[in-house]
Amino acid sequence: MRFGLGPLTMEIADPSKKQVDVYEEALEQTVTAEWWGFDSVWAGERHFTPDHFNSSASVIGAALAQRTEFVRVGVMPVLGLVNAMYLAEEVACIDNISNGRTIVAAQVPTEQEQYGWRGSGTIERMLDDIAVLRKSWGPNPFSHKSEFHTIPMENDVHIQARGIDKISVQPKPAQLEVPLWVSGSDVASQLAKEVGVPYFAPAHLPLSELHDLYADTQREGATVPLAREVFIARTTEHAHELAADAIAGLYKRMARAGLVKEWDSFEELARDRFIIGDAETCIEQLYRYQEQLGVNYVVARIAYHSMHHGETAKAVQLFGQAVVPEFRMFGLPDEIRKLA
């Protein structure tokens, strides 16, 4: 099993805290994750939320690429908010900056109406966007005409575009094929199935809803990714003390948005949804997802907006020390893994 940290969305709970510090702390957390054995760090994208300051997964992805050396850089752009060719260019830039370390998990859009757009959140539109992404990253000039895209556009103003019937998007990615996942709920699962890429379920979906979503999207030998809310401490009690209020605050906002149902207790909310506890508890829960869903790549949030940066850094380090080796050195005796 592989592990990622994120997605980072630059959340802030204390209005007196400077936004610049939120970004710096997030970047420091990625360096910590790389040092302690994580496989990837992830940049999310949120719009129209007063306590999130990451409106561009690509910009943060480029910053993560500069701060790290070996981990993969995951970016989670929202499909449909920008032209697919423009997104392809941004991803290719990040891939060159990172020397071929990029993963793209395209998010199913939910925020177009705030931009005044309607009707662009259909499966057909997203399938078309992904087709344009793949053609843009390919080696050959291409054309593409559909209900949603006409490439290249007829252009009598731009002298270099006159009479051109095919276009080559530059730069090209550094890697031959950029790993592409699709993230979201039921529509995303359907999209992933049709495109033939890994489905990446968001952290708020409970285990009971995941079986059907993953059932028809898995291919033999393919990556099976999953996002989870994760927090680890030396004892399970301490992990809950540190994380419960922070995660509950996040999910109260999700409940207001209709993403999750109201709950009576944190235990009810966390059941079959969060991975919180000591190392043994976290390992046990991860094996559960592996056995029931076939998950082999977990992206763990760990960082929460009302939590002190120092506590987050400790949790990232402890996860890398105590949990990652269990799955990285599967089958080796405990005595050897504990020396890692």
C-alpha positions in Angstrom: 0.0 0.0 0.0 1.2 3.5 -0.8 0.4 6.7 1.1 -0.2 10.3 0.2 -0.6 13.4 2.4 -3.5 15.7 1.6 -5.3 17.1 -0.1 -4.0 20.4 1.2 -6.7 23.1 0.9 -5.0 25.8 3.1 -7.7 25.9 5.7 -7.7 28.5 8.5 -9.8 28.7 11.7 -8.1 31.6 13.5 -8.9 34.9 11.8 -5.9 36.5 13.4 -3.6 34.0 11.6 -1.9 35.3 8.5 -2.7 33.6 5.2 0.9 33.6 4.3 1.6 31.4 7.4 -1.1 28.9 6.3 0.7 28.4 3.0 4.1 28.0 4.6 2.9 25.5 7.2 1.3 23.4 4.4 4.5 23.4 2.4 6.5 22.4 5.5 4.1 19.5 6.1 4.9 18.2 2.6 8.6 18.2 3.3 8.0 16.3 6.6 5.8 13.8 4.7 8.6 13.2 2.1 11.2 12.7 4.8 9.1 10.2 6.6 8.3 7.9 3.7 5.1 9.2 2.1 4.7 8.4 -1.6 2.9 11.6 -2.6 1.7 15.0 -1.5 -1.6 16.5 -2.8 -2.9 19.9 -3.6 -6.7 20.3 -3.5 -8.9 23.0 -5.0 -11.8 24.8 -3.3 -13.8 27.8 -4.3 -16.2 30.2 -2.5 -15.4 28.9 1.0 -14.3 31.6 3.5 -11.8 29.4 5.4 -10.0 27.8 2.5 -7.3 29.6 0.5 -6.5 27.3 -2.3 -8.3 28.3 -5.5 -5.7 26.7 -7.8 -4.4 23.1 -7.4 -1.9 23.8 -10.2 -0.3 26.8 -8.5 0.1 24.8 -5.2 1.2 21.8 -7.1 4.1 23.7 -8.7 5.1 24.9 -5.2 5.0 21.3 -3.9 7.2 20.3 -6.8 9.7 22.9 -5.9 9.8 22.0 -2.2 10.1 18.2 -2.7 12.5 15.9 -4.5 11.2 12.4 -4.7 7.5 12.2 -3.7 4.9 12.3 -6.4 2.9 15.6 -6.6 -0.8 15.0 -6.8 -3.1 17.8 -8.1 -6.9 17.8 -7.9 -8.2 20.3 -10.4 -12.0 20.8 -10.8 -13.0 19.8 -14.3 -15.0 22.4 -16.3 -13.8 25.5 -14.5 -11.2 26.2 -17.1 -10.6 25.2 -20.7 -9.3 21.6 -20.8 -6.3 22.6 -23.0 -5.3 25.3 -20.5 -5.5 22.7 -17.7 -3.4 20.3 -19.8 -0.7 23.0 -20.2 -0.6 23.7 -16.4 -0.2 20.0 -15.6 2.5 19.6 -18.2 4.4 22.5 -16.6 4.1 21.0 -13.2 5.3 17.6 -14.6 8.4 19.3 -16.0 9.1 21.2 -12.8 8.8 18.0 -10.8 10.7 15.9 -13.4 7.8 13.6 -14.1 6.3 13.2 -10.7 2.8 14.4 -11.3 -0.5 12.6 -10.6 -3.8 14.2 -11.7 -7.0 13.4 -9.8 -9.7 15.3 -11.7 -12.6 16.4 -9.5 -16.2 16.2 -10.7 -17.3 19.8 -10.7 -19.9 21.1 -8.2 -19.3 24.9 -8.3 -20.1 26.0 -11.8 -23.3 27.8 -10.9 -21.4 30.2 -8.7 -19.5 31.2 -11.8 -22.7 31.7 -13.7 -22.3 28.6 -15.7 -25.1 26.0 -16.1 -25.2 22.6 -17.7 -21.5 21.9 -17.8 -21.5 19.3 -15.1 -22.6 16.4 -17.2 -20.9 13.1 -17.8 -20.6 14.1 -21.5 -18.8 17.3 -20.8 -16.4 15.6 -18.4 -15.7 12.8 -20.8 -14.9 15.4 -23.4 -12.6 17.3 -21.1 -10.7 14.1 -20.4 -10.4 13.3 -24.1 -8.9 16.8 -24.7 -6.5 16.3 -21.8 -5.2 13.0 -23.2 -4.9 14.4 -26.7 -3.1 17.5 -25.4 -0.5 15.4 -23.5 0.0 13.1 -26.5 3.0 13.4 -28.9 1.1 14.4 -32.0 -0.8 17.5 -33.2 -4.5 17.0 -33.0 -7.9 18.4 -33.7 -11.1 17.9 -31.7 -14.6 18.9 -32.5 -17.6 18.2 -30.1 -20.5 19.9 -28.5 -18.1 21.4 -25.9 -14.8 22.0 -27.7 -13.7 23.1 -31.2 -9.9 22.6 -31.5 -8.3 24.5 -33.1 -10.7 27.4 -33.1 -11.0 29.4 -36.3 -8.9 32.5 -35.7 -8.3 35.3 -38.1 -6.6 37.6 -35.6 -3.7 35.4 -34.4 -1.4 35.2 -37.4 0.1 31.8 -36.3 -3.4 30.3 -36.1 -4.6 31.1 -39.7 -5.3 28.1 -41.8 -4.2 25.6 -39.1 -6.3 22.4 -38.8 -4.3 20.8 -36.0 -2.7 22.0 -32.9 0.1 20.8 -30.6 -0.2 21.8 -27.0 3.1 22.7 -25.3 4.9 21.9 -23.1 4.5 18.1 -23.1 4.7 16.2 -19.8 8.0 14.9 -18.7 6.6 11.4 -18.2 5.2 9.4 -21.1 1.8 9.1 -19.5 0.5 11.2 -16.7 -1.4 9.1 -14.1 -5.0 10.2 -14.2 -7.7 9.4 -11.6 -11.2 10.7 -11.2 -12.4 12.0 -7.8 -15.9 12.5 -6.5 -19.1 10.6 -5.6 -21.4 8.5 -7.8 -20.9 10.5 -11.0 -17.2 10.3 -10.6 -17.3 6.5 -10.2 -19.4 6.2 -13.4 -16.9 8.6 -15.2 -13.9 6.6 -14.0 -15.5 3.4 -15.3 -16.2 4.8 -18.7 -12.7 6.4 -19.1 -10.9 3.3 -17.7 -9.0 5.1 -14.9 -8.8 4.7 -11.1 -11.8 5.9 -9.1 -10.6 8.1 -6.1 -13.4 8.3 -3.5 -13.5 11.4 -1.2 -12.8 11.1 2.5 -16.4 11.9 3.6 -18.0 8.8 2.1 -18.5 5.9 4.6 -17.4 2.4 4.0 -21.0 1.3 3.4 -21.3 3.5 0.3 -17.9 2.6 -1.1 -18.5 -1.0 -2.1 -20.8 -0.2 -5.0 -18.7 2.8 -6.1 -15.6 0.7 -6.4 -17.3 -2.5 -7.7 -17.0 -1.8 -11.4 -14.0 0.5 -11.5 -11.1 -1.8 -10.6 -8.8 -3.5 -13.1 -6.3 -6.2 -12.3 -2.9 -4.7 -11.2 -4.3 -1.1 -11.2 -4.1 1.5 -8.5 -7.1 1.6 -6.2 -6.9 5.0 -4.4 -9.0 6.2 -1.4 -9.0 9.5 0.6 -9.5 9.2 4.3 -9.5 11.5 7.4 -6.6 10.3 9.4 -5.0 11.2 12.7 -2.5 9.3 14.8 -1.0 9.8 18.2 0.8 7.6 20.8 -2.6 6.5 22.2 -6.0 6.3 20.7 -7.4 8.5 23.4 -4.9 11.3 22.7 -5.6 11.0 19.0 -9.3 11.6 19.6 -8.6 14.5 22.0 -6.5 16.3 19.4 -8.5 15.6 16.2 -12.2 15.2 17.2 -13.1 18.9 17.4 -11.1 19.8 14.3 -12.6 17.1 12.1 -16.1 17.7 13.5 -15.8 21.4 12.6 -14.9 20.5 9.1 -17.9 18.1 8.8 -20.4 20.5 10.2 -19.7 22.7 7.2 -20.1 19.6 5.0 -23.4 18.9 6.7 -24.6 22.4 5.9 -23.6 21.8 2.3 -25.6 18.6 2.2 -22.5 16.4 1.7 -23.0 14.4 4.9 -25.9 13.7 7.3 -26.2 15.2 10.7 -24.9 13.1 13.5 -25.6 12.6 17.3 -22.0 11.9 18.4 -18.5 12.1 17.0 -18.3 8.3 17.3 -21.3 7.9 15.0 -19.7 10.3 12.5 -16.3 8.6 12.6 -17.6 5.0 12.4 -16.5 3.4 9.1 -15.3 6.8 7.8 -12.3 8.0 9.8 -9.0 6.4 10.8 -8.1 7.8 14.2 -6.0 6.2 16.9 -2.7 4.8 17.8 -0.5 3.0 15.2 -2.1 -0.3 15.9 -5.6 1.0 15.4 -4.6 2.9 12.2 -2.9 -0.2 10.8 -6.0 -2.4 11.6 -8.3 0.0 9.9 -6.1 0.3 6.8 -6.0 -3.5 6.4 -9.8 -3.4 6.6 -10.1 -1.1 3.6 -7.5 -3.1 1.8 -9.4 -6.4 2.4 -12.9 -5.1 1.7 -12.2 -2.7 -1.2 -8.9 -3.8 -2.6 -7.5 -0.3 -1.7 -3.7 0.0 -2.3 -3.2 3.8 -2.2 -4.5 5.9 0.7 -4.3 9.7 0.7 -4.5 10.8 4.3 -5.6 14.3 5.2 -4.0 14.5 8.7 -3.8 18.3 8.6 -6.9 20.1 9.9 -7.6 23.8 10.0 -8.0 24.4 13.8 -5.1 22.1 14.7 -1.7 23.5 15.7 0.9 23.1 13.1 3.3 21.3 15.5 0.7 18.6 16.3 0.1 18.0 12.6 3.8 17.7 12.0 4.1 15.1 14.9 1.2 13.1 13.4 2.8 13.1 9.9 6.1 11.9 11.4 4.5 9.2 13.6 2.4 7.9 10.7 5.6 7.6 8.6 7.5 6.0 11.4 4.9 3.5 12.7 2.4 2.9 9.9 4.1 3.2 6.6 6.7 0.5 7.3 4.0 -2.0 8.1 2.8 -1.8 4.5 6.1 -1.0 2.9 7.8 -4.1 4.3 4.9 -6.4 4.4 5.8 -10.0 5.4 9.0 -9.1 7.3 9.3 -9.8 11.0 8.2 -7.1 13.4 11.7 -6.8 14.7 13.0 -5.7 11.3 10.1 -3.3 10.5 10.5 -1.6 13.8 14.1 -0.8 13.0 13.1 1.1 9.8 
